[in-house]
Amino acid sequence: MASKKITYPPPPIITITRPLIAVDWGTTSLRAALILNGKVQEERSNDQGIMSVAPGDFPNVLSQICSQWLDFEDVLILIGGMAGSAQGWQLAPYCPCPVSIHYLANHLHWINPHKIGIVPGLSIEHEHAPDVIRGEEVQVLGALSMLGKNSARLVLPGTHSKWVEVREGVFEDFSTYMTGEFFSVLKDHSILSKTLGGSSQVEFNAEAFDKGLDLRLKSKPDRKHTKLEATGKSHARAPKTIRKPNLLHDIFGIRTLALFERHNPEYLLDVLSGLVIGYELQTQSFKKNEEIIVVGTSALQTYYSHALERLGACPITLGSEATWRGFQVIAQTIDHGIA
C-alpha cells in the first residue's frame, strides 16, 4: 500500500542564545547532541544507559560523552529519559496531566541551577492504574514543533509504545502498551524461541504482517451449514459462534505454523509483529484519513504506518530528529523567560 505523502513547510529556526547539550539517557543507551543556533552540530552515543552506571558516576559519564562540548561558555545541559527515574541520576518527580510545555519548563529538576536540568516526565491517572512517560514527552514536543502543530494524536512505538493526545499545546491523555517488550519475550524466551529465536527481520514482509494483523482485525463469519464436497450432500450444523480474537490462542498459532512448516521463521516473525501490533491497535479508533504522527525508528515507522493505513488513518513519520527538536523547544521556553 502506497504511503500518503504530506508536505509541511520547513520548521522555523528555534532561537536559543545559549549553547545547548541535549541528552537522551535511556535504560540501556545514552545519546547526546550539541546544538548551536538552532542546528545540531554533532551527535554521540554509547551503551551507557542508566542500568550500567554506578551510583554517583553519572557526572563522570556525562563529562565523557560531552567532552569538549562542556567548554562552551554558559552552556545549558538538558537531560531527558530515565536519568530522572528512581534508578537514575536524581529523581525528577512526574508532572501530572493535563500539563503544558510552560509547566514542564517550570518544573525541571535542576542538578546544577540553570546549568544542568532533568526533564521530569508525565503521569496520568487511569481507571485501572496510573500511567507514566519519561523521555517521550520530549519527542512529542519536537514532533509538534517540526510540523507546526499544537494539537495532534501521536504514537511512539518501541519497547513500551505510547499513544499521546495533545490539544492546544497541552498533554491531555496518553496510554502505554508493552508491545515491543512482549514481542521480544515471545521471540526469545517462550516456546516460540525454539523456531524464531535465531531469526531476524531483514525486510518488511507485508503479506506476513497482514496475516498477523488480520487475526485481530477480522473474525470468521458465522457458518450455519457446510457442504461435504465428496458426497455432494448438504448437512445442517449447529450455528458457530463468531470467532473472537484471543491473544493467547493466536500466539500459539505461530508455534503450530512453524511446527507444520507452513512458513519459514523470518515470515513468522512478521506474522508475530502484525499480531502484537494488531492487539495494541484494538483500543484505538480512527477517522478516515485522520493524521497520526508516528515517531520512531525507520523499521517501526514501516510497521505502524502500514497498520494505520490499513485502518484508514494517514500516518506522518518522524525519527530521532524529533528528540533534539523537543529539547530545543524546552530550552527556548526557558531562554525567553516564558517558563
C-alpha positions as CSV (number, residue, x, y, z in Angstrom):
1,M,0.0,0.0,0.0
2,A,1.5,3.3,-1.0
3,S,2.0,5.8,1.8
4,K,0.2,9.1,1.6
5,K,2.7,11.9,1.3
6,I,2.0,15.1,3.3
7,T,4.2,18.1,2.7
8,Y,4.8,20.5,5.5
9,P,6.8,23.7,5.3
10,P,10.3,23.6,6.9
11,P,10.0,24.2,10.7
12,P,11.1,27.7,11.8
13,I,14.6,28.0,13.4
14,I,14.4,27.9,17.1
15,T,16.3,30.8,18.6
16,I,18.3,30.0,21.7
17,T,21.0,32.3,23.0
18,R,22.9,29.7,24.9
19,P,24.7,26.6,23.5
20,L,22.6,23.5,24.3
21,I,23.7,20.0,25.1
22,A,20.7,17.7,24.7
23,V,21.0,14.3,26.4
24,D,18.6,11.4,25.9
25,W,19.5,9.0,28.7
26,G,17.7,5.7,28.4
27,T,17.8,2.4,30.3
28,T,20.4,0.8,28.1
29,S,21.7,3.6,25.9
30,L,22.9,7.1,26.1
31,R,22.7,9.7,23.3
32,A,23.8,13.3,23.2
33,A,23.8,16.2,20.8
34,L,25.5,19.6,20.6
35,I,23.1,22.3,19.3
36,L,24.2,25.7,18.3
37,N,22.0,28.4,16.8
38,G,19.1,26.0,16.3
39,K,21.1,23.4,14.5
40,V,22.5,20.0,15.6
41,Q,26.3,20.2,15.2
42,E,27.3,16.8,16.4
43,E,25.7,13.6,17.8
44,R,27.3,11.0,20.0
45,S,26.0,7.7,21.5
46,N,27.1,4.7,23.6
47,D,25.6,1.9,25.6
48,Q,26.0,3.6,29.0
49,G,22.3,3.6,29.9
50,I,21.3,4.2,33.5
51,M,21.5,0.5,34.3
52,S,25.2,0.4,33.5
53,V,26.2,3.5,35.5
54,A,27.4,3.0,39.1
55,P,25.8,5.2,41.8
56,G,27.5,8.5,41.9
57,D,29.1,8.1,38.5
58,F,26.6,10.0,36.4
59,P,28.6,13.2,36.3
60,N,31.7,11.4,35.0
61,V,29.7,9.5,32.3
62,L,28.1,12.8,31.2
63,S,31.5,14.5,31.1
64,Q,32.9,11.7,29.0
65,I,30.3,11.7,26.3
66,C,30.2,15.5,26.1
67,S,34.0,16.1,26.5
68,Q,34.9,19.4,24.6
69,W,31.3,20.5,24.4
70,L,31.4,21.5,28.1
71,D,34.0,24.2,27.2
72,F,31.3,26.3,25.6
73,E,30.6,29.4,27.7
74,D,27.2,29.4,29.5
75,V,26.3,26.0,28.0
76,L,22.8,24.6,29.0
77,I,22.5,20.9,29.5
78,L,19.0,19.3,29.3
79,I,18.6,15.6,30.1
80,G,15.5,13.5,29.3
81,G,14.6,9.9,29.8
82,M,15.4,7.5,32.6
83,A,18.1,9.6,34.1
84,G,15.3,11.2,36.1
85,S,13.9,7.9,37.4
86,A,14.4,6.4,40.8
87,Q,17.1,4.3,39.3
88,G,18.8,7.2,37.5
89,W,20.9,10.2,38.4
90,Q,18.4,12.0,40.6
91,L,14.6,11.6,40.9
92,A,12.7,14.2,38.8
93,P,9.0,13.8,40.0
94,Y,6.4,13.3,37.3
95,C,4.2,16.2,36.3
96,P,0.5,15.1,36.5
97,C,-1.5,15.6,33.3
98,P,-3.0,17.8,31.9
99,V,0.2,19.7,31.5
100,S,1.6,22.3,29.1
101,I,5.1,22.9,27.8
102,H,5.3,26.0,30.0
103,Y,4.5,23.9,33.1
104,L,7.2,21.4,32.1
105,A,9.8,24.0,31.7
106,N,8.9,25.5,35.1
107,H,9.3,22.1,36.8
108,L,12.7,20.9,35.5
109,H,14.8,19.1,38.2
110,W,17.9,21.2,38.4
111,I,21.1,19.3,39.3
112,N,23.1,22.5,38.9
113,P,20.7,25.5,38.9
114,H,20.2,26.9,35.3
115,K,23.1,24.7,34.1
116,I,22.1,21.0,34.2
117,G,18.4,20.2,34.3
118,I,16.4,16.9,34.0
119,V,13.0,17.0,32.2
120,P,10.5,15.4,34.7
121,G,8.3,13.2,32.6
122,L,4.5,12.9,32.9
123,S,1.9,10.9,34.8
124,I,-1.8,10.4,34.4
125,E,-4.5,8.5,36.4
126,H,-6.5,5.9,34.5
127,E,-9.3,3.7,35.9
128,H,-7.1,0.6,36.1
129,A,-3.8,2.1,37.2
130,P,-1.6,5.2,36.8
131,D,0.5,5.6,33.6
132,V,3.8,7.4,33.1
133,I,6.1,8.8,30.4
134,R,9.8,9.5,30.6
135,G,11.5,10.8,27.5
136,E,8.6,10.5,25.0
137,E,7.3,13.9,26.2
138,V,10.4,15.5,24.6
139,Q,9.8,13.7,21.4
140,V,6.2,14.8,21.3
141,L,7.2,18.5,21.8
142,G,9.7,18.1,19.0
143,A,7.3,16.4,16.6
144,L,4.7,19.1,17.1
145,S,7.2,21.9,16.6
146,M,8.6,20.3,13.4
147,L,5.1,20.1,11.9
148,G,3.9,23.4,13.2
149,K,1.1,21.9,15.2
150,N,-0.2,22.4,18.7
151,S,-2.8,19.6,18.6
152,A,-2.2,16.1,17.4
153,R,-2.5,12.4,18.1
154,L,0.8,10.5,18.2
155,V,2.1,7.0,18.6
156,L,5.7,6.5,19.8
157,P,6.4,2.8,19.2
158,G,9.2,0.9,20.9
159,T,9.8,-1.3,23.9
160,H,6.8,0.4,25.5
161,S,4.6,2.1,22.9
162,K,3.0,5.3,23.9
163,W,-0.2,6.8,22.4
164,V,-0.4,10.5,23.2
165,E,-3.1,13.2,22.7
166,V,-2.1,16.9,22.8
167,R,-4.7,19.6,22.5
168,E,-3.8,23.3,22.1
169,G,-0.3,22.6,23.5
170,V,-1.5,20.6,26.5
171,F,-0.8,16.9,27.1
172,E,-4.3,15.7,27.7
173,D,-4.0,11.9,27.7
174,F,-1.7,9.1,27.0
175,S,-1.5,5.3,27.3
176,T,1.3,2.8,27.3
177,Y,1.4,-0.7,25.7
178,M,4.2,-3.2,26.3
179,T,4.2,-4.2,22.7
180,G,7.9,-4.3,21.9
181,E,8.9,-5.9,25.2
182,F,6.1,-8.5,24.8
183,F,7.4,-9.3,21.2
184,S,10.9,-9.8,22.5
185,V,9.8,-12.0,25.3
186,L,7.8,-14.2,23.0
187,K,10.6,-14.3,20.4
188,D,13.5,-15.0,22.7
189,H,12.1,-16.6,25.9
190,S,8.9,-18.5,25.1
191,I,8.3,-21.8,23.2
192,L,8.4,-19.7,20.0
193,S,12.1,-19.1,20.6
194,K,12.8,-22.7,19.6
195,T,12.0,-21.7,16.0
196,L,12.1,-17.9,15.9
197,G,14.8,-17.0,18.4
198,G,17.7,-17.1,16.0
199,S,15.8,-15.3,13.2
200,S,16.0,-11.6,12.4
201,Q,13.6,-9.3,10.5
202,V,15.6,-8.2,7.5
203,E,12.9,-6.9,5.2
204,F,9.3,-6.0,5.9
205,N,7.0,-8.7,4.5
206,A,3.6,-7.0,4.1
207,E,1.8,-10.3,3.4
208,A,3.1,-11.9,6.6
209,F,2.5,-8.8,8.7
210,D,-1.1,-8.6,7.4
211,K,-1.7,-12.3,8.3
212,G,-0.9,-11.5,11.9
213,L,-2.7,-8.1,11.8
214,D,-5.9,-9.7,10.4
215,L,-6.1,-12.2,13.3
216,R,-7.1,-9.2,15.4
217,L,-8.8,-7.0,12.8
218,K,-11.0,-9.7,11.3
219,S,-13.2,-12.5,12.7
220,K,-14.6,-15.5,10.9
221,P,-18.3,-15.4,9.8
222,D,-20.9,-17.5,11.4
223,R,-21.5,-20.6,9.2
224,K,-24.7,-22.5,9.8
225,H,-24.3,-25.0,7.0
226,T,-21.4,-26.8,5.4
227,K,-21.1,-28.9,2.3
228,L,-19.5,-32.3,2.1
229,E,-18.0,-32.0,-1.3
230,A,-17.1,-35.7,-1.6
231,T,-20.8,-36.7,-1.4
232,G,-22.4,-33.6,-2.6
233,K,-24.8,-33.7,0.4
234,S,-25.6,-30.7,2.5
235,H,-25.7,-31.2,6.2
236,A,-27.1,-28.8,8.8
237,R,-24.7,-27.9,11.5
238,A,-25.2,-26.1,14.8
239,P,-24.5,-22.4,14.4
240,K,-20.9,-21.5,15.2
241,T,-20.1,-18.6,17.4
242,I,-18.2,-15.9,15.5
243,R,-14.6,-16.4,16.3
244,K,-13.4,-13.7,18.7
245,P,-9.7,-12.8,18.6
246,N,-7.8,-14.2,21.5
247,L,-4.2,-13.3,22.1
248,L,-3.2,-16.4,24.0
249,H,-4.7,-18.7,21.3
250,D,-3.4,-16.7,18.4
251,I,0.2,-16.7,19.8
252,F,0.1,-20.5,19.9
253,G,-0.8,-20.4,16.2
254,I,2.6,-19.0,15.4
255,R,4.1,-22.1,17.1
256,T,1.9,-24.6,15.1
257,L,2.6,-22.8,11.8
258,A,6.3,-23.4,12.4
259,L,5.7,-26.9,13.7
260,F,3.9,-27.9,10.4
261,E,6.5,-25.9,8.4
262,R,3.9,-23.7,6.7
263,H,6.2,-20.8,6.7
264,N,9.9,-20.0,7.4
265,P,10.9,-18.3,10.7
266,E,11.5,-14.9,9.0
267,Y,8.0,-14.9,7.6
268,L,6.6,-15.9,11.0
269,L,8.4,-13.0,12.7
270,D,6.4,-10.6,10.7
271,V,3.2,-12.5,11.4
272,L,4.1,-12.2,15.1
273,S,4.7,-8.4,14.7
274,G,1.4,-7.9,13.0
275,L,-0.3,-9.9,15.7
276,V,1.0,-8.0,18.7
277,I,0.7,-4.6,17.0
278,G,-2.9,-5.5,16.0
279,Y,-3.7,-6.1,19.6
280,E,-2.2,-2.8,20.5
281,L,-4.3,-1.0,17.9
282,Q,-7.6,-2.7,19.0
283,T,-8.0,0.0,21.6
284,Q,-7.8,2.8,19.0
285,S,-10.4,4.1,16.6
286,F,-9.6,6.3,13.6
287,K,-11.5,8.7,11.5
288,K,-11.0,8.3,7.7
289,N,-7.6,9.9,6.8
290,E,-7.0,11.0,10.3
291,E,-3.4,12.2,10.7
292,I,-1.4,10.1,13.2
293,I,2.2,11.1,13.9
294,V,4.5,8.1,14.2
295,V,7.8,8.9,16.0
296,G,10.3,6.0,16.0
297,T,13.0,4.1,14.1
298,S,12.6,3.6,10.4
299,A,11.7,-0.1,10.9
300,L,8.9,0.7,13.4
301,Q,7.7,3.6,11.2
302,T,7.2,1.0,8.4
303,Y,5.2,-1.4,10.6
304,Y,3.0,1.1,12.2
305,S,2.4,3.2,9.1
306,H,1.3,0.1,7.2
307,A,-1.1,-0.9,10.0
308,L,-2.5,2.6,10.3
309,E,-3.1,2.8,6.6
310,R,-4.9,-0.5,6.7
311,L,-7.2,1.1,9.3
312,G,-7.8,4.2,7.1
313,A,-5.6,6.6,9.0
314,C,-2.9,8.8,7.5
315,P,0.5,8.3,9.2
316,I,3.1,11.1,9.3
317,T,6.6,9.7,10.2
318,L,9.5,11.3,12.1
319,G,12.7,9.9,13.6
320,S,15.3,10.9,16.1
321,E,15.3,14.5,14.9
322,A,12.1,15.0,16.9
323,T,14.0,14.3,20.1
324,W,16.6,17.0,19.6
325,R,13.9,19.4,18.4
326,G,12.0,18.8,21.6
327,F,14.9,19.7,23.8
328,Q,15.3,23.0,21.8
329,V,11.6,23.8,22.4
330,I,12.1,23.4,26.2
331,A,15.4,25.4,26.0
332,Q,13.7,28.2,24.1
333,T,10.9,28.4,26.6
334,I,13.5,28.8,29.4
335,D,15.6,31.2,27.3
336,H,12.7,33.5,26.5
337,G,11.6,33.7,30.1
338,I,8.2,32.2,29.3
339,A,8.5,29.4,31.8
